[in-house]
Amino acid sequence: MIGALILGGIIGWIAGKLMHSRGGILRNVILGIVGSAVGSWLAGTVGIAATGTIGSILIGVAGSCVLILVCRWLFK
């Protein structure tokens, strides 16, 4: 559980840096966890499967970036 939160925070932080988003640690953790779920769903829909930790992180970051983009469109 703690490992998932730490990994979610790292994923959210990376996505925030890539998308030039501002936010605190709680926002990064939530963004990373929800973004990982979104990324896994999108990758599964397209037929892409993550292998290993690095693949999971990449898909999580991609999902978090998509989530940031959608939130920007919705709350503009």
ABEGO torsion letter per residue (X at the ends): XAAAAAAAAAAAAAAAAAAGBBEBAAAAAAAAAAAAAAAAAAAAAAGBBBBEAAAAAAAAAAAAAAAAAAAAAAAX
